């Protein structure tokens, strides 16, 4: 983000018996799968549409596609498989596969949460930023806005969510370039000599 590079990250995969499944983070792997970081996969998981996501199935969420449960008004109603949680969709909804970029059918886009600055000294602010995970909010100065609560704001979509960069630890921030670094969703994808992560 601070490096001002406009490049997309590649993604890692959960691998079982030689079969790879593109995922957002190692937490998406089952106990039988091994996580392989993005740079070890070549171009296998290079697009947001390669990442299948889940669906918010709570009554206020209207079966919207979401990258994580943190986007759902009712996080416990998140179906990580992208299903409907054994609930019937609205008669007008055509629910197809969810991925990181698009919520197919009438959903339009997959939604992401945002971090909004807390008011200070009675001053109300609407400064906010889109994130992948709730842990990205700075607890002392920001609070989490679920995707379902973003109606008063602009919805966070895939292209609104900034990612980080992996770079050699010997470099200062001002020395980071496209040639000596690469974009990553999280520090778990920083490997080899690029072990520092800047978000």
C-alpha positions as CSV (number, residue, x, y, z in Angstrom):
1,X,0.0,0.0,0.0
2,X,2.6,2.5,1.1
3,X,4.8,1.4,-1.8
4,X,2.2,2.7,-4.3
5,X,2.5,-0.3,-6.6
6,X,-0.6,-1.3,-8.6
7,X,0.0,-5.0,-9.0
8,X,-2.3,-7.9,-8.1
9,X,-1.1,-10.7,-5.8
10,X,-1.0,-14.3,-6.6
11,X,-2.6,-16.8,-4.1
12,X,-1.5,-19.9,-2.3
13,X,-3.1,-23.3,-2.4
14,X,-4.2,-26.2,-0.2
15,X,-2.7,-29.4,-1.5
16,X,-3.7,-33.0,-0.9
17,X,-2.3,-36.0,-2.8
18,X,-1.0,-33.7,-5.5
19,X,-4.3,-31.9,-6.0
20,X,-4.2,-28.1,-5.4
21,X,-7.1,-25.9,-4.4
22,X,-6.5,-22.1,-4.6
23,X,-7.2,-20.4,-1.3
24,X,-7.0,-17.0,0.4
25,X,-4.9,-18.1,3.4
26,X,-3.5,-21.2,5.2
27,X,-6.6,-21.1,7.5
28,X,-8.7,-22.4,4.6
29,X,-6.8,-25.7,4.5
30,X,-8.2,-28.8,6.1
31,X,-6.1,-31.0,8.4
32,X,-5.5,-33.3,5.5
33,X,-4.1,-30.6,3.3
34,X,-0.8,-28.8,3.2
35,X,-0.5,-25.1,2.4
36,X,1.8,-24.1,-0.4
37,X,2.6,-20.4,-0.7
38,X,1.8,-18.4,-3.8
39,X,5.4,-18.1,-5.1
40,X,5.9,-21.9,-5.0
41,X,2.9,-22.5,-7.4
42,X,3.9,-20.5,-10.4
43,X,0.9,-18.9,-12.1
44,X,-1.5,-21.6,-10.9
45,X,-3.6,-19.4,-8.6
46,X,-3.1,-16.0,-10.2
47,X,-6.6,-14.5,-10.4
48,X,-9.2,-13.6,-7.8
49,X,-11.7,-15.7,-9.8
50,X,-9.5,-18.8,-8.9
51,X,-10.5,-18.4,-5.3
52,X,-13.9,-19.9,-4.3
53,X,-15.5,-18.2,-1.4
54,X,-18.4,-18.6,1.0
55,X,-21.8,-17.1,1.4
56,X,-23.5,-15.2,4.1
57,X,-26.8,-17.0,4.7
58,X,-28.3,-14.8,7.5
59,X,-31.7,-13.2,7.0
60,X,-30.1,-9.7,6.6
61,X,-27.3,-10.9,4.3
62,X,-29.5,-12.1,1.4
63,X,-27.1,-14.9,0.5
64,X,-24.3,-12.5,-0.6
65,X,-20.9,-14.0,-1.5
66,X,-18.2,-13.1,1.0
67,X,-14.5,-13.8,1.3
68,X,-14.7,-14.4,5.1
69,X,-17.3,-14.6,7.8
70,X,-16.2,-11.1,8.9
71,X,-18.3,-9.8,6.0
72,X,-21.5,-11.3,7.3
73,X,-24.0,-9.4,9.5
74,X,-24.3,-12.8,11.4
75,X,-20.8,-14.3,11.1
76,X,-22.1,-17.7,12.5
77,X,-24.4,-17.9,9.4
78,X,-21.4,-18.0,7.1
79,X,-21.4,-21.1,4.8
80,X,-17.7,-21.5,3.8
81,X,-18.6,-23.9,1.1
82,X,-20.6,-21.2,-0.8
83,X,-23.8,-23.1,-0.1
84,X,-27.0,-21.7,1.4
85,X,-26.7,-23.2,4.8
86,X,-29.7,-25.4,4.2
87,X,-31.9,-22.4,3.7
88,X,-34.0,-21.5,0.7
89,X,-32.9,-18.5,-1.3
90,X,-35.3,-15.8,-2.3
91,X,-37.5,-16.8,-5.3
92,X,-35.8,-14.2,-7.5
93,X,-32.3,-15.2,-6.7
94,X,-30.1,-17.2,-9.0
95,X,-27.3,-18.5,-6.9
96,X,-24.2,-19.8,-8.7
97,X,-20.6,-20.3,-7.6
98,X,-19.0,-17.5,-5.4
99,X,-15.5,-16.5,-5.9
100,X,-13.2,-13.7,-4.6
101,X,-14.2,-11.2,-7.2
102,X,-17.7,-12.0,-8.3
103,X,-20.9,-13.0,-6.5
104,X,-22.6,-14.8,-9.4
105,X,-26.2,-14.3,-10.3
106,X,-28.1,-11.5,-8.6
107,X,-25.4,-11.0,-6.0
108,X,-23.2,-8.9,-8.3
109,X,-19.9,-8.8,-6.3
110,X,-18.4,-10.6,-3.4
111,X,-18.3,-8.3,-0.4
112,X,-15.5,-7.4,2.1
113,X,-15.5,-5.7,5.5
114,X,-14.0,-2.3,6.2
115,X,-12.2,-0.6,9.1
116,X,-13.6,2.8,10.0
117,X,-11.9,5.3,12.2
118,X,-13.4,5.8,15.6
119,X,-14.7,9.3,16.5
120,X,-12.3,11.3,18.5
121,X,-13.3,14.2,20.9
122,X,-16.8,14.2,19.6
123,X,-15.7,14.5,16.0
124,X,-17.6,12.0,13.8
125,X,-15.5,10.7,10.9
126,X,-16.3,8.5,7.9
127,X,-12.7,7.7,7.0
128,X,-12.6,4.0,6.2
129,X,-10.6,1.4,4.3
130,X,-11.5,-1.9,2.9
131,X,-9.8,-5.1,4.3
132,X,-9.8,-8.8,3.9
133,X,-9.7,-9.8,7.6
134,X,-11.1,-8.1,10.7
135,X,-7.6,-8.4,12.3
136,X,-6.4,-5.7,10.0
137,X,-8.4,-3.1,11.9
138,X,-6.3,-1.1,14.4
139,X,-8.2,-1.8,17.6
140,X,-7.2,1.4,19.3
141,X,-8.3,3.7,16.5
142,X,-10.7,1.8,14.2
143,X,-13.7,-0.5,14.4
144,X,-15.0,-3.1,12.1
145,X,-17.9,-2.4,9.7
146,X,-19.4,-5.6,8.4
147,X,-20.2,-5.7,4.7
148,X,-23.9,-6.0,5.6
149,X,-23.6,-2.7,7.5
150,X,-21.9,-0.8,4.7
151,X,-25.2,0.4,3.2
152,X,-24.5,4.0,4.3
153,X,-21.1,3.7,2.7
154,X,-19.7,2.4,-0.5
155,X,-19.6,-1.4,-0.5
156,X,-16.1,-2.9,-0.5
157,X,-15.4,-5.0,-3.5
158,X,-12.4,-7.0,-4.6
159,X,-10.6,-4.2,-6.4
160,X,-11.1,-1.9,-3.3
161,X,-9.1,-4.2,-1.0
162,X,-5.4,-3.3,-0.9
163,X,-2.9,-6.1,-0.2
164,X,0.7,-6.1,1.1
165,X,4.1,-6.6,-0.4
166,X,6.9,-9.1,0.4
167,X,10.4,-7.7,0.1
168,X,14.0,-8.4,1.3
169,X,14.5,-7.3,4.9
170,X,17.6,-5.4,4.0
171,X,15.6,-2.8,2.0
172,X,14.0,0.3,3.4
173,X,10.4,1.1,2.4
174,X,11.6,3.7,-0.1
175,X,13.8,1.2,-1.8
176,X,10.9,-1.3,-2.6
177,X,10.3,-1.6,-6.4
178,X,8.4,-4.1,-8.6
179,X,11.7,-5.7,-9.5
180,X,12.8,-6.6,-5.9
181,X,9.4,-7.4,-4.3
182,X,6.0,-9.0,-5.0
183,X,2.5,-8.5,-3.9
184,X,0.9,-10.9,-1.3
185,X,-2.3,-11.3,0.6
186,X,-0.5,-11.9,3.8
187,X,2.9,-12.5,5.4
188,X,2.3,-16.3,5.1
189,X,3.1,-15.9,1.3
190,X,6.5,-14.3,1.9
191,X,9.2,-16.9,1.2
192,X,12.8,-17.3,0.2
193,X,14.8,-14.0,0.6
194,X,11.6,-11.9,0.7
195,X,10.7,-12.5,4.3
196,X,9.5,-9.0,5.3
197,X,5.9,-8.0,4.8
198,X,4.5,-4.5,4.5
199,X,0.8,-4.0,4.6
